Amino acid sequence: MAASEITPEEQAELDKALYDALNPLATALRSRETGLSADRMWDADPVEVALSVLAAWKVVDGEVKRLTERAAVTAGSYGASYEQLGAVWGITRQGARKKWPDAVSRPAPVTAGRSTLALFGGVAELVQSPSGGWDWTGRGADGAPGAGAEGAPYATAEEAAAHAGAFLKEHATDIDDRS
């Protein structure tokens, strides 16, 4: 059984919890739609009653999608990649990017000769040398200083940013340490 699969017992508990949460919502929607009191609102054609329940599930589905997106954005804000989000959701990296386009922030491409990269609580500065190569210096969230490979500038700003980002990730501090 995969970690995200649930046992039959957990499925039964989840079903009960969802039905318990759905019932008041379905009752409220049905009451508003029909104008009937709570004790009479289910006295109707079974098709109408079933459609009221379906309408309540639609509301729940929308809320689950909203909360799912919030969870993806939260994971992305802590450094999760689209590849990781997709793996958890059972889709590809591209599928995760399409599903939650704003979940993972990307540093803006560098077009000038200098740019700042702030990730994982640290900061790095990317600098273009007169020869056209790129380098970086920075300080991780844990206070550790870092710099690109001495004497070997990177060919592109993106390559320097990738190395700087890896350093910043390596020197991130735990959330509990940021008090």
C-alpha distance (Angstrom), angle and dihedral (degrees) to the residues before:
residue distance angle dihedral
M1 . . .
A2 3.81 . .
A3 3.80 117.3 .
S4 3.82 92.0 -109.5
E5 3.82 94.1 51.3
I6 3.77 117.4 95.5
T7 3.77 131.1 -139.5
P8 3.81 121.7 -112.9
E9 3.82 88.8 -106.7
E10 3.81 91.2 52.7
Q11 3.82 89.3 47.0
A12 3.82 90.9 53.6
E13 3.83 91.2 48.3
L14 3.81 91.2 47.7
D15 3.81 92.2 48.7
K16 3.80 90.9 50.9
A17 3.82 92.9 47.4
L18 3.81 91.6 48.5
Y19 3.81 93.2 47.9
D20 3.82 90.3 46.8
A21 3.82 89.5 51.7
L22 3.81 93.0 43.0
N23 3.79 97.5 50.7
P24 3.84 98.0 70.5
L25 3.81 90.5 44.0
A26 3.81 93.2 49.5
T27 3.81 89.5 46.5
A28 3.81 92.1 50.9
L29 3.81 93.0 46.9
R30 3.81 91.9 46.9
S31 3.82 91.8 47.0
R32 3.82 92.0 51.5
E33 3.79 91.4 46.2
T34 3.80 96.5 49.0
G35 3.79 103.3 25.8
L36 3.82 88.6 -133.9
S37 3.77 123.8 137.2
A38 3.80 118.6 -104.1
D39 3.81 93.5 -101.7
R40 3.84 93.3 54.7
M41 3.76 104.9 30.5
W42 3.80 94.8 93.7
D43 3.82 91.8 53.4
A44 3.78 94.9 100.5
D45 3.76 144.3 96.9
P46 3.85 106.9 -51.2
V47 3.82 89.7 -125.3
E48 3.83 90.6 57.9
V49 3.80 91.6 47.2
A50 3.82 91.9 48.7
L51 3.81 90.6 48.5
S52 3.82 89.5 52.5
V53 3.78 89.7 54.4
L54 3.82 90.0 47.7
A55 3.83 89.6 51.5
A56 3.80 89.4 53.4
W57 3.82 90.8 50.9
K58 3.82 88.5 52.5
V59 3.81 89.6 57.0
V60 3.82 90.3 48.5
D61 3.82 90.8 47.9
G62 3.81 90.8 54.1
E63 3.79 91.0 49.3
V64 3.81 92.3 48.7
K65 3.82 89.6 51.6
R66 3.81 90.5 50.6
L67 3.80 92.6 48.7
T68 3.82 91.0 44.9
E69 3.80 90.4 54.6
R70 3.80 90.0 48.4
A71 3.82 90.1 52.6
A72 3.83 91.1 49.2
V73 3.81 92.0 49.2
T74 3.81 90.5 47.7
A75 3.81 91.2 50.7
G76 3.81 89.6 47.7
S77 3.80 91.5 50.1
Y78 3.81 88.5 56.9
G79 3.79 91.5 52.1
A80 3.81 105.2 -88.3
S81 3.80 113.3 151.5
Y82 3.79 127.5 -136.3
E83 3.81 86.8 -109.2
Q84 3.83 89.9 59.0
L85 3.82 93.3 44.2
G86 3.80 90.2 50.1
A87 3.80 92.7 48.3
V88 3.80 91.4 53.7
W89 3.82 91.9 47.0
G90 3.82 93.9 43.3
I91 3.81 95.0 -115.6
T92 3.79 136.0 105.6
R93 3.78 125.9 -87.6
Q94 3.80 88.4 -105.9
G95 3.80 90.5 49.8
A96 3.81 90.7 52.7
R97 3.81 91.1 48.9
K98 3.81 89.6 51.5
K99 3.83 93.4 45.1
W100 3.83 95.6 46.5
P101 3.83 106.1 20.2
D102 3.81 94.4 170.9
A103 3.80 98.4 42.4
V104 3.80 97.8 95.8
S105 3.78 119.2 44.0
R106 3.74 118.2 -142.8
P107 3.78 124.2 -159.3
A108 3.78 112.3 -109.3
P109 3.79 113.8 -102.7
V110 3.77 113.1 -97.0
T111 3.77 114.4 -119.5
A112 3.79 101.9 160.2
G113 3.79 126.3 60.6
R114 3.82 94.4 -96.1
S115 3.78 136.1 38.8
T116 3.79 140.1 163.4
L117 3.79 122.9 -129.3
A118 3.82 118.0 -161.9
L119 3.82 114.9 -172.3
F120 3.81 137.3 146.8
G121 3.81 91.6 4.0
G122 3.81 94.1 -56.5
V123 3.79 134.6 96.7
A124 3.79 133.1 -138.7
E125 3.77 129.8 -176.5
L126 3.80 119.0 -143.0
V127 3.80 114.9 -152.0
Q128 3.79 130.3 -173.1
S129 3.79 114.7 -140.8
P130 3.83 122.4 -139.2
S131 3.82 87.7 -104.6
G132 3.81 89.7 60.9
G133 3.80 97.9 -108.7
W134 3.79 122.4 123.7
D135 3.79 131.9 -128.2
W136 3.78 136.7 171.7
T137 3.79 142.7 -149.9
G138 3.76 125.8 -171.0
R139 3.77 152.5 150.7
G140 3.80 123.2 -122.0
A141 3.78 123.6 -135.4
D142 3.82 87.3 -102.5
G143 3.83 89.8 59.0
A144 3.81 95.7 -106.1
P145 3.82 114.0 144.4
G146 3.78 119.4 -133.9
A147 3.78 141.5 179.7
G148 3.76 140.4 179.8
A149 3.78 123.0 -92.2
E150 3.80 106.7 -62.4
G151 3.78 114.6 -113.6
A152 3.80 93.9 4.5
P153 3.80 109.9 87.5
Y154 3.78 117.3 -166.8
A155 3.80 119.0 -105.9
T156 3.81 95.4 -128.3
A157 3.79 138.4 25.5
E158 3.80 88.6 -119.7
E159 3.80 91.7 56.9
A160 3.82 91.5 49.6
A161 3.83 89.5 46.7
A162 3.80 91.0 51.4
H163 3.81 91.7 53.4
A164 3.80 91.9 44.2
G165 3.82 90.3 48.0
A166 3.79 91.3 51.4
F167 3.81 89.6 51.6
L168 3.82 91.7 48.7
K169 3.81 91.2 49.1
E170 3.80 90.9 49.4
H171 3.81 90.0 51.7
A172 3.80 98.3 43.6
T173 3.77 116.6 125.4
D174 3.77 125.9 -131.8
I175 3.79 116.5 -97.3
D176 3.84 89.3 -117.0
D177 3.82 89.9 58.5
R178 3.81 93.8 56.4
S179 3.83 96.3 75.8
